[in-house]
Amino acid sequence: MIHTSYLETIRNDLLSRLDGGSILINDSVSVPVQAVAVSSHPVAGIHNAIALQVSAQHVTGVPVITHAKLRTSTGAVVAEKSVHVEMNGAQFVTLTFVVDVKGGE
């Protein structure tokens, strides 16, 4: 079992590494992360997970988002997801990345 204090340590480490990070959209457009927050909503079916809600600047010229990678300030990929979001002039899109924490044995 992973203790809550360890999950909090990982959460804090991720939040600090994402300062200055980016979201890589469709493997071609990189957008700086503007804000990151830990989601307060539980993730169904996943225990010992951290859900990060990420926001970035508005992106023009990307009509559909099909793939997104959350990267640290050094470019390391923290999480990625396949999605299908048609922008259709949308002003805001919030992406939630779930990071599943595995314990060693």
ABEGO torsion letter per residue (X at the ends): XBBAAAAAAAAAAAAAAABGBBBBBGGABBBBBABBBBBABBBBGBBGBBBBBBBBBBBBGBABBABBBBBBAAGBBABBBBBBBBAGGBABBBBBBBBBBBBBX
